[in-house]
Amino acid sequence: FLVSDGVMSSFSSAGVQNWQLQTQAYWTQPAVLRVERHEDSLMAGEDLVSSIEMQIAPSLAGFKLHPHSHWEHILALGMHHGLIASQNGDILAEFRLPDAPTAPPVIADFDDDGYNDIIVQTRTSLAGLTLKPTKHRRPLSVIMGGLLVMLAAVILVHLAAASDLKASAIATLRRRKGRATD
């Protein structure tokens, strides 16, 4: 669920709350939107910046990033901001909208890269969002884990060599002390 103050919640089929988070995807109905006009189009006594009231289309939609994926994502659109969240309530991406949305988003693979994209119709434009997942996190964590294991091995070998060196030095000193007393 997404309510007008931007609170997004997930509930199980039994009605138990899974998670809840505060987002910037809020709205008011009717929305009071600023309209900036050129000086040439003003009538006598009109302001350069005025406002209008209009109905907007905040949205909450589930979608798959990849058409054949098993994982669902959540798209939330408010009056000025949008976000993409995981099923667990983790915010994966946040973005600012160029203007208030006036229709539900269209989700499809428009650039034929194998990942769904989002088109949002706003009061003054069409906004296209291309989604590309990052794949660098898993290899980077594997590399970092490998480096930590190698560092631990080097430290252990160094400590073992130092303790062997210390033991041989003590044995040499004992032998020398024994000869001095002979």
Phi, psi and chi 1 to 4 in degrees:
 res  aa     phi    psi   chi1   chi2   chi3   chi4
   1 PHE       -  147.0  -66.2  102.8      -      -
   2 LEU  -130.9  122.0  177.9   65.9      -      -
   3 VAL  -106.5  166.5  -67.4      -      -      -
   4 SER   -62.7  -20.3   62.7      -      -      -
   5 ASP   -86.7    4.7   65.0   -6.5      -      -
   6 GLY    93.5    2.8      -      -      -      -
   7 VAL   -79.0  126.0  173.5      -      -      -
   8 MET  -113.4  131.8 -168.2  163.3   72.0      -
   9 SER  -133.5  153.6  -54.1      -      -      -
  10 SER  -126.7  135.8  167.9      -      -      -
  11 PHE  -126.4  147.7  -66.7   90.3      -      -
  12 SER   -76.3  172.7   70.6      -      -      -
  13 SER   -66.2  -19.0   58.8      -      -      -
  14 ALA   -88.6    0.0      -      -      -      -
  15 GLY    88.6    9.5      -      -      -      -
  16 VAL   -87.5  134.2  177.0      -      -      -
  17 GLN   -71.1  124.4 -176.2  177.4   11.0      -
  18 ASN   -82.0  -49.2  -64.0  -34.3      -      -
  19 TRP  -160.9  164.3   49.7  -96.3      -      -
  20 GLN  -151.6  139.1 -175.4  174.9   55.3      -
  21 LEU  -146.9  151.8   56.1  108.9      -      -
  22 GLN   -90.2  129.5  178.4   67.1   48.6      -
  23 THR  -123.8  174.2   71.6      -      -      -
  24 GLN   -91.9    6.6  -67.5 -175.6   -6.1      -
  25 ALA   -85.9   63.7      -      -      -      -
  26 TYR  -104.8  168.4   61.4   86.9      -      -
  27 TRP  -160.8  166.0   70.5   91.6      -      -
  28 THR  -129.0  151.0   59.0      -      -      -
  29 GLN  -127.8  127.8  -72.5  -72.9   16.3      -
  30 PRO   -70.4  149.9   25.7  -31.0      -      -
  31 ALA   -78.2  135.9      -      -      -      -
  32 VAL   -95.7  111.6  178.5      -      -      -
  33 LEU  -115.9  141.9  -57.1  171.7      -      -
  34 ARG   -78.1  139.6  -69.3  174.5   41.3  137.7
  35 VAL  -123.7  117.1  177.5      -      -      -
  36 GLU   -98.1  133.3  -64.0 -177.5   23.2      -
  37 ARG  -123.8  157.7  -58.4 -175.5  -25.2 -167.3
  38 HIS   -77.4  148.7  -64.7  -67.3      -      -
  39 GLU   -58.6  -32.0  -69.6 -179.2   25.8      -
  40 ASP   -65.7  -25.9  -62.6  -18.1      -      -
  41 SER   -94.2    2.0   66.1      -      -      -
  42 LEU   -81.5  141.1  -66.8  178.0      -      -
  43 MET   -90.2  165.8  -58.3  -70.4  -81.4      -
  44 ALA   -59.3  128.3      -      -      -      -
  45 GLY    87.9   -5.1      -      -      -      -
  46 GLU   -83.0  149.7  -74.2 -173.7  -44.9      -
  47 ASP   -84.0  152.5  -69.5  -28.0      -      -
  48 LEU   -67.7  -36.6 -169.7   60.8      -      -
  49 VAL  -117.4  120.8  177.4      -      -      -
  50 SER  -125.1  180.0   60.5      -      -      -
  51 SER  -132.9  153.9   58.9      -      -      -
  52 ILE  -128.6  157.3   60.4  169.5      -      -
  53 GLU  -107.8  132.4  -71.2 -175.2    1.7      -
  54 MET  -152.3  156.1   69.6  176.6  -72.3      -
  55 GLN   -77.7  136.4  -64.7  -67.2  -39.5      -
  56 ILE  -116.5  174.0   63.3  167.3      -      -
  57 ALA  -122.3   77.5      -      -      -      -
  58 PRO   -64.1  151.1   22.5  -28.6      -      -
  59 SER  -140.1  151.1  -61.3      -      -      -
  60 LEU  -135.7  118.2 -177.3   66.9      -      -
  61 ALA  -139.0  142.9      -      -      -      -
  62 GLY   -93.9  141.5      -      -      -      -
  63 PHE  -154.7  162.6   73.6  100.4      -      -
  64 LYS  -102.9  133.0  -67.4 -177.1  178.0 -174.8
  65 LEU   -63.2  -43.1 -178.4   60.2      -      -
  66 HIS  -115.4  132.8 -171.2  -82.7      -      -
  67 PRO   -54.4  -28.4  -24.6   32.5      -      -
  68 HIS  -102.0   11.3  -55.3  -66.8      -      -
  69 SER   -77.5  155.1  172.0      -      -      -
  70 HIS   -91.8  -15.4  -61.2  -66.8      -      -
  71 TRP   -92.0  128.2  -63.0  101.0      -      -
  72 GLU   -92.4  147.0  -72.4  -89.3  -22.1      -
  73 HIS  -120.6  165.9  -67.5   79.8      -      -
  74 ILE  -121.3  128.3  -57.7  164.0      -      -
  75 LEU  -107.4  125.6  171.7   65.6      -      -
  76 ALA  -122.6  128.4      -      -      -      -
  77 LEU  -122.0  126.9  -63.4  176.7      -      -
  78 GLY  -107.9 -153.9      -      -      -      -
  79 MET   -75.6  -37.6 -168.8  159.6   65.4      -
  80 HIS  -125.3  -17.3  -58.5  -68.6      -      -
  81 HIS  -132.1  158.4  -66.7   87.9      -      -
  82 GLY  -138.8  165.8      -      -      -      -
  83 LEU  -154.3  159.3   66.5   96.7      -      -
  84 ILE  -120.8  128.0  -63.0  172.2      -      -
  85 ALA  -124.4  158.6      -      -      -      -
  86 SER   -84.0  172.9   70.7      -      -      -
  87 GLN   -64.6  -21.3  -70.8  178.2  -34.3      -
  88 ASN   -88.5   -1.7  -60.5  -32.6      -      -
  89 GLY    91.0   10.1      -      -      -      -
  90 ASP   -82.3  129.3  -61.6  -38.3      -      -
  91 ILE   -78.2  119.3  -64.7  177.7      -      -
  92 LEU   -93.5  -32.5  -56.0  174.8      -      -
  93 ALA  -156.7  144.6      -      -      -      -
  94 GLU  -128.8  148.0  -66.8 -178.7  -61.2      -
  95 PHE  -151.8  157.3   49.8   90.7      -      -
  96 ARG   -98.9  136.5 -177.0  162.8  175.2   78.8
  97 LEU   -86.6  145.8  -64.9  169.7      -      -
  98 PRO   -68.8  -24.1   20.2  -27.9      -      -
  99 ASP  -164.5  177.5 -154.2  -16.4      -      -
 100 ALA   -69.0  136.1      -      -      -      -
 101 PRO   -70.5  140.5   23.0  -28.6      -      -
 102 THR  -116.7    0.2   57.1      -      -      -
 103 ALA  -152.8  160.5      -      -      -      -
 104 PRO   -62.1  152.2  -20.0   29.6      -      -
 105 PRO   -70.6  154.5   26.0  -33.3      -      -
 106 VAL  -106.7  124.9  177.1      -      -      -
 107 ILE  -117.3  117.9  -59.1  170.9      -      -
 108 ALA  -166.4  167.7      -      -      -      -
 109 ASP   -87.5   92.5 -176.5    9.5      -      -
 110 PHE   -85.1  -26.3  -67.0  103.8      -      -
 111 ASP  -102.4    9.1   58.1    2.5      -      -
 112 ASP    57.3   37.8 -159.8   28.8      -      -
 113 ASP  -101.0    2.9   65.4   -9.7      -      -
 114 GLY    92.9   -4.5      -      -      -      -
 115 TYR  -119.1  140.2  -64.9  100.8      -      -
 116 ASN   -66.5  147.6  -78.2  -33.2      -      -
 117 ASP  -120.1  169.1  -55.8  -56.8      -      -
 118 ILE  -126.7  133.1  -59.2  167.5      -      -
 119 ILE  -118.4  127.8  -66.5 -176.8      -      -
 120 VAL  -117.6  124.1  179.3      -      -      -
 121 GLN   -87.4  122.2  178.8 -178.1  -19.8      -
 122 THR  -111.1  178.2   69.2      -      -      -
 123 ARG   -60.3  -33.5 -179.0  177.2   59.5   97.6
 124 THR  -118.9   -4.2   56.7      -      -      -
 125 SER  -163.7  174.6   63.7      -      -      -
 126 LEU  -108.5  126.9  -71.1  173.2      -      -
 127 ALA  -109.8  126.6      -      -      -      -
 128 GLY  -106.9  131.2      -      -      -      -
 129 LEU  -117.7  119.7  -56.6  165.3      -      -
 130 THR   -94.2  128.2  -60.2      -      -      -
 131 LEU  -104.1  124.9  -55.8  176.1      -      -
 132 LYS  -135.2  114.1  -60.2 -151.3 -174.4  -98.8
 133 PRO   -70.8  149.1   25.6  -31.5      -      -
 134 THR   -92.3  137.6   56.5      -      -      -
 135 LYS  -112.6    5.0  -63.0 -178.9 -178.6 -178.6
 136 HIS   -80.5  -13.9   68.1  -80.7      -      -
 137 ARG   -68.5  -44.8  -70.4 -174.7  178.5  171.7
 138 ARG   -67.2  -50.6 -179.0  169.2  -73.7  153.3
 139 PRO   -60.9  -37.8  -24.6   32.4      -      -
 140 LEU   -63.6  -41.5 -176.6   59.9      -      -
 141 SER   -68.3  -34.6   62.4      -      -      -
 142 VAL   -65.8  -43.4  169.0      -      -      -
 143 ILE   -62.5  -45.8  -69.8  169.8      -      -
 144 MET   -63.0  -40.8  -68.0  -58.2  -68.6      -
 145 GLY   -62.9  -42.3      -      -      -      -
 146 GLY   -62.8  -42.0      -      -      -      -
 147 LEU   -63.8  -38.6  -72.5  173.4      -      -
 148 LEU   -64.4  -41.5  -74.9  173.5      -      -
 149 VAL   -63.5  -43.1  168.2      -      -      -
 150 MET   -64.6  -40.7  -73.5  176.1   39.0      -
 151 LEU   -62.4  -42.8 -178.3   61.9      -      -
 152 ALA   -63.3  -40.3      -      -      -      -
 153 ALA   -64.5  -42.3      -      -      -      -
 154 VAL   -63.2  -42.4  166.2      -      -      -
 155 ILE   -63.7  -43.7  -70.6  171.6      -      -
 156 LEU   -64.0  -42.6  -71.2  174.6      -      -
 157 VAL   -63.6  -42.0  167.3      -      -      -
 158 HIS   -62.9  -44.0  178.5   69.6      -      -
 159 LEU   -65.3  -40.2  -70.4  174.0      -      -
 160 ALA   -64.9  -42.5      -      -      -      -
 161 ALA   -65.3  -39.2      -      -      -      -
 162 ALA   -66.0  -39.5      -      -      -      -
 163 SER   -70.8  -35.3   89.0      -      -      -
 164 ASP   -64.8  -41.6  -73.8  -14.8      -      -
 165 LEU   -63.5  -41.4 -176.0   61.6      -      -
 166 LYS   -65.3  -42.2 -175.7  177.6  177.1 -177.7
 167 ALA   -64.6  -40.6      -      -      -      -
 168 SER   -70.2  -33.1   76.7      -      -      -
 169 ALA   -67.0  -40.1      -      -      -      -
 170 ILE   -65.7  -41.5  -69.1  172.7      -      -
 171 ALA   -63.4  -40.1      -      -      -      -
 172 THR   -65.1  -42.9  -56.8      -      -      -
 173 LEU   -62.8  -39.6  -75.8  174.4      -      -
 174 ARG   -65.5  -39.1  -74.6 -174.1 -178.4  159.8
 175 ARG   -65.8  -40.9  -85.5 -172.1 -102.9  134.7
 176 ARG   -67.1  -40.4  -74.4 -173.5 -176.1  167.9
 177 LYS   -64.0  -37.4  -77.7 -175.2 -177.8  178.8
 178 GLY   -65.1  -37.1      -      -      -      -
 179 ARG   -71.5  -34.7  -70.6 -176.5 -169.9  153.9
 180 ALA   -67.4  -27.6      -      -      -      -
 181 THR   -88.2   -9.8   57.2      -      -      -
 182 ASP   -68.2      -  -74.8  -13.4      -      -
